[in-house]
Amino acid sequence: MSTIAHAAASGAVRRLKRDPMEWGPPALLWLVTALLIGAHQGTVLTLAFPVLATLTGLWLYFKSPARYVGFMWWLWFLSPEVRRLADWSKGAFTPTSLIQIAPLAVTMISGLSLIRYYPVLGQRRGLPVLLILAGLAYAFMVGVVSSGPLAATYDLANWLYPILIGFHIMANTRDYPAYRDTIVNTFIWGMLVMGAYGLVQFAIMPPWDALWMLGSQMNSQGDPVPMGVRVFSTMNSSGPFAFAMMGAMVYVMAANHRVRWIAAALGFFAFGLSLVRSTWGGWVVALLIQLVKSNNRVRLRIVASAMLLAGLCVPLLAVGPVAERLQTRLDSIVNLKDDQSYAARNEFYATFAKTAFTDVSGEGMGATGTSTKLSNDGGQLGQYGNFDSGVMNIPFVLGWPGTLLYLSGILWLLVRAVLASFKMRDDKFVSASLSLGLAIFAMLVFTNSLVGTGGLLLFMSLFSILSAAHWQKQQRRRELILHGGT
């Protein structure tokens, strides 16, 4: 890295660390949350948390756009647990909670960047975003007619907020070093917290988590007893948690924290106990991509890191009930003919593929997933509430016009990110982001990884690479101006 680029990066990081007005509001939010939980004021917490979180998000968005992204991730990490603790302190499970609005509301604040930095949409780096937004706009209009405005709007938000966060990162290219460090810090410390709590959850099953599992009837998460749960830690279910851990374990390779190996060991252990096979495979794919793309020195580091993780975790994973659960899950990968989940997915592909790929206009937003609860009076999941394939979800919801626009934008982003990454071989964060983005895109076969936690990771990774490339161009331009002036 050049002298000017290094100075700019160091300055951005110093600004990120030294201003108490940036870390003070989030600290106050979590302090108030802890006090209300300790005082058993669940009702007050349910009302206060989303309001305070949104105000904190707005403050950080304008005061420190990089810290805003880190705060957004912490809300996705911890809000489900806050909701469960609020229910437990009230003594009863609540089917819907305002606390769960907090992470979505704070993430949608990034939509302001579309308004503030709209000229970026007219630049070459912004054209893929226009294509993606056009595809979603088409599906939204169809969904308003077919599923109703409420269901369509909710589903649109789930498809949209990963794009908004990605655009927000790209639009603030000048602060790329601060975003890079914030993202890595957030995932390393998040892995430490969620990994440790995940092991506690598996070993003793806290009563607030058991209350939530029973009330929400999350049968797919195992039994609400010690050693009987598929670990979901502080998040809503094992799927999003596994995505978060997968991202964190990829970013370990870009981190220099002393605590990273403790965090990685705890995260790896909890990641295994989540029993989510698709993310296991995604993590292996991400590591293989890193090995292929990296130079020999980095390859040696990745191999050494994997061996260290194996040395720390395998002995613990190979004994007692932990070993039994993991062995059963691993056996299901080898013996696919006896795997009910695999058989159900095969049957779904065979019976539904024609419907998904021949629906020219598409069913629109609100046709699949949890948004179907808003399209009927009973609040129950609709016919396609459980949709287990991203490959078919996209054409079924977006139709041919929306799919063409949406996937064109994403493929354009992927190609640009791959090409840009080859010019930044020495940037470990770029290498980690590329491997993570490609692995998550490949996971579309198993789930719609373009929305939710997977979508956030995907678009954050791709747009971070584009931001890094643009930032390096800016630094070289400044050097040329400086040298020309001297």
SVG drawing of the C-alpha trace seen along z (x, -y; Angstrom):
<svg xmlns="http://www.w3.org/2000/svg" viewBox="-59 -22 68 67">
<polyline fill="none" stroke="black" stroke-width="0.4" points="0.0,0.0 1.4,-3.5 2.3,-6.1 -0.7,-8.2 -3.1,-5.3 -1.7,-4.0 -2.0,-7.5 -5.6,-7.8 -6.4,-4.3 -4.8,-5.1 -6.6,-8.4 -10.0,-6.7 -9.3,-4.1 -8.2,-6.7 -11.4,-8.7 -13.4,-5.5 -11.8,-4.9 -11.5,-8.2 -15.0,-9.8 -17.1,-8.9 -20.1,-10.4 -20.0,-7.4 -19.8,-4.5 -21.7,-6.2 -25.3,-5.9 -25.0,-2.2 -23.5,-1.5 -26.3,-3.4 -28.9,-1.4 -27.4,2.0 -27.1,0.6 -30.8,-0.4 -31.7,3.0 -29.8,4.8 -31.3,2.7 -34.9,3.3 -34.2,7.1 -32.8,7.1 -35.8,5.2 -38.2,7.6 -39.7,4.8 -40.4,6.8 -43.4,4.7 -41.4,1.5 -38.5,3.1 -40.7,4.3 -41.9,0.8 -38.6,-1.1 -36.1,1.1 -37.2,0.6 -37.6,-3.2 -34.2,-3.6 -32.5,-1.3 -33.9,-3.3 -32.8,-6.6 -29.3,-5.2 -29.2,-3.9 -30.1,-7.3 -27.5,-9.0 -24.8,-6.6 -25.9,-6.8 -25.1,-10.5 -22.4,-10.7 -20.4,-7.6 -21.6,-5.7 -19.1,-2.9 -20.1,-2.3 -23.7,-2.3 -23.1,0.9 -21.5,2.6 -24.4,1.5 -26.9,2.9 -25.2,6.3 -25.2,6.4 -29.0,5.8 -29.4,8.8 -27.2,10.8 -28.8,9.9 -32.4,8.6 -33.9,12.1 -32.4,12.8 -33.6,9.5 -37.1,10.5 -36.9,13.8 -35.6,12.2 -38.5,9.7 -41.0,12.5 -39.5,14.4 -39.5,11.4 -43.2,10.9 -43.8,14.6 -45.5,15.4 -44.6,16.0 -45.9,13.4 -46.4,14.5 -45.4,11.1 -43.0,8.6 -42.1,5.1 -38.5,5.8 -38.0,7.8 -38.8,4.6 -35.6,3.0 -33.0,4.6 -35.1,4.3 -35.9,0.6 -32.3,-0.2 -31.1,1.6 -33.7,-0.3 -32.2,-3.6 -29.5,-2.9 -32.1,-3.6 -31.3,-7.3 -28.0,-6.7 -30.0,-6.1 -31.3,-9.6 -28.2,-11.3 -25.8,-9.6 -28.2,-9.1 -25.6,-10.3 -23.7,-7.1 -26.5,-5.2 -25.6,-6.9 -22.0,-5.8 -20.7,-2.5 -20.5,-1.0 -24.1,-1.9 -25.7,-0.4 -26.1,3.1 -28.0,1.6 -30.4,0.0 -31.1,3.3 -31.6,5.1 -34.0,2.3 -35.9,2.4 -36.4,6.2 -37.7,5.8 -40.0,2.9 -41.6,5.1 -42.2,8.0 -43.6,5.5 -46.2,4.2 -47.3,7.8 -47.3,8.7 -49.5,5.7 -52.2,7.1 -51.8,10.8 -51.0,10.8 -52.0,7.4 -50.0,4.3 -49.1,5.3 -47.6,8.7 -45.9,7.3 -44.3,4.4 -43.0,6.7 -41.5,9.1 -40.0,6.2 -38.2,5.0 -36.7,8.4 -35.4,8.5 -34.4,4.8 -32.4,4.2 -29.3,6.3 -29.0,4.1 -29.4,0.9 -26.6,1.8 -24.3,2.8 -25.0,-0.5 -24.4,-2.4 -21.0,-0.9 -20.1,-1.6 -21.4,-5.2 -19.0,-5.9 -15.9,-4.7 -13.7,-7.4 -14.1,-5.6 -13.4,-2.1 -10.7,-1.3 -13.1,-2.2 -15.8,0.0 -13.3,2.9 -12.2,2.7 -15.7,2.3 -17.0,5.3 -14.1,7.5 -14.3,6.3 -18.0,6.9 -17.8,10.4 -14.9,11.5 -16.5,10.1 -19.9,11.4 -18.5,14.8 -17.0,14.7 -20.3,13.7 -22.6,15.9 -20.3,18.9 -19.9,18.8 -23.6,18.4 -24.4,21.1 -22.4,23.6 -24.2,22.5 -27.5,22.9 -26.6,26.4 -25.3,27.5 -28.0,26.1 -30.9,24.7 -31.8,21.3 -35.5,21.1 -36.1,18.0 -34.9,20.0 -37.0,23.0 -40.1,20.7 -39.6,19.3 -39.0,22.8 -42.2,24.1 -44.3,21.0 -43.1,20.7 -43.3,24.4 -39.9,24.5 -39.8,28.3 -37.1,28.1 -34.7,26.8 -34.7,30.0 -36.0,30.3 -35.8,27.5 -33.7,29.6 -29.9,29.7 -28.0,31.5 -31.2,31.7 -31.2,28.4 -29.8,27.4 -27.8,24.4 -29.3,21.0 -27.5,19.0 -28.8,15.4 -30.5,15.5 -33.9,16.6 -33.0,20.0 -30.1,22.2 -30.2,21.1 -29.4,17.4 -27.0,18.2 -25.1,20.6 -24.8,18.0 -23.5,15.5 -20.9,18.0 -19.9,18.9 -19.2,15.3 -17.3,14.8 -15.1,17.8 -14.2,16.6 -13.4,13.1 -11.0,14.7 -8.5,14.9 -8.6,11.1 -8.3,10.4 -5.4,9.6 -7.1,9.7 -5.5,11.5 -8.9,12.9 -9.6,14.3 -8.5,17.8 -10.6,18.1 -13.6,16.6 -12.9,19.0 -12.8,22.1 -16.1,21.1 -17.7,20.2 -16.6,23.4 -17.9,25.5 -21.3,23.7 -21.4,23.7 -21.0,27.5 -23.8,27.9 -26.2,25.8 -26.3,28.9 -27.0,26.8 -25.3,28.8 -25.7,26.2 -23.6,23.7 -21.0,26.3 -20.7,26.9 -20.7,23.1 -17.8,22.6 -15.7,25.4 -16.4,23.7 -15.3,20.3 -12.1,21.8 -11.3,23.6 -11.8,20.3 -9.5,18.5 -6.8,21.3 -7.1,21.1 -7.0,17.3 -4.3,16.6 -0.5,16.7 1.6,19.4 2.1,17.4 -1.6,16.8 -2.3,20.5 0.0,21.6 -1.8,19.3 -5.2,20.7 -4.0,24.3 -2.3,23.6 -5.5,21.9 -7.6,24.9 -5.2,27.2 -5.3,25.1 -9.1,25.0 -9.2,28.8 -6.8,29.2 -8.8,27.1 -12.3,28.3 -12.2,31.9 -11.3,33.5 -14.3,31.8 -16.6,32.6 -15.6,36.3 -16.9,37.3 -20.3,37.8 -23.7,36.7 -22.0,34.0 -20.3,36.6 -23.5,38.6 -25.4,35.7 -22.7,34.6 -22.1,38.2 -25.8,38.6 -25.8,35.4 -22.6,36.3 -23.9,39.7 -26.9,38.1 -24.6,36.4 -23.0,39.7 -26.2,41.8 -28.5,39.4 -31.0,42.1 -31.9,42.3 -32.1,38.6 -35.7,37.4 -34.7,33.7 -32.8,34.5 -35.7,36.7 -38.2,33.9 -36.1,31.4 -35.7,33.7 -39.4,34.2 -40.0,30.5 -37.7,29.8 -39.3,32.5 -42.9,31.4 -42.5,27.7 -39.8,26.9 -42.3,26.6 -44.5,24.2 -41.6,22.0 -39.9,21.7 -43.0,21.4 -44.7,18.7 -43.8,15.9 -45.3,12.9 -44.4,14.3 -46.4,14.4 -44.9,11.2 -43.7,10.1 -45.6,11.7 -46.1,15.1 -43.6,17.0 -42.0,17.1 -43.3,15.5 -44.9,12.6 -47.7,15.0 -49.0,14.6 -50.0,11.0 -52.0,12.1 -54.7,13.9 -57.0,13.1 -55.8,16.0 -52.1,15.0 -51.0,18.5 -48.3,19.4 -49.7,19.5 -49.4,22.3 -45.8,21.4 -44.8,20.3 -42.0,22.9 -40.0,22.4 -36.7,24.4 -35.0,23.4 -33.6,20.0 -33.2,21.3 -36.9,21.6 -37.9,18.8 -36.4,16.2 -38.3,16.9 -41.5,17.9 -41.6,14.5 -39.9,12.2 -41.2,13.7 -39.2,13.7 -38.9,9.9 -38.0,9.4 -35.6,12.4 -33.8,11.1 -33.2,7.6 -32.4,8.9 -30.0,11.6 -28.3,9.5 -27.5,6.9 -26.2,9.6 -24.1,11.4 -22.7,8.0 -21.7,7.4 -20.1,10.8 -18.0,10.4 -16.9,6.9 -16.0,8.1 -14.0,11.1 -12.1,8.9 -11.4,6.2 -10.2,8.8 -7.3,9.8 -6.0,6.3 -5.9,6.4 -4.3,9.7 -2.6,8.2 -5.9,7.1 -6.9,10.0 -10.4,8.5 -11.1,8.4 -10.0,12.1 -12.3,13.1 -15.2,11.1 -14.9,12.6 -14.8,16.2 -17.8,15.5 -19.8,13.8 -19.2,16.6 -19.9,19.3 -23.2,17.8 -24.3,17.3 -23.6,21.0 -25.9,21.9 -28.9,20.7 -29.5,24.4 -30.4,25.0 -32.1,21.8 -32.8,18.2 -29.4,16.8 -30.1,13.5 -32.4,12.3 -32.0,12.2 -28.7,12.9 -27.3,14.6 -28.3,11.6 -26.7,9.2 -23.4,11.1 -23.5,11.5 -24.1,7.9 -21.9,6.5 -19.1,8.6 -19.5,7.7 -20.0,4.0 -17.1,3.9 -14.8,5.3 -16.1,2.6 -15.6,0.0 -12.0,1.2 -11.2,1.0 -12.6,-2.6 -10.8,-3.6 -7.5,-2.4 -8.1,-4.4 -8.7,-7.5 -5.5,-7.0 -3.5,-6.5 -5.0,-9.7 -4.1,-11.7 -0.5,-10.4 -0.3,-11.4 -1.6,-14.9 0.8,-15.2 3.8,-14.0 2.8,-16.2 2.7,-19.2 6.2,-18.5"/>
</svg>
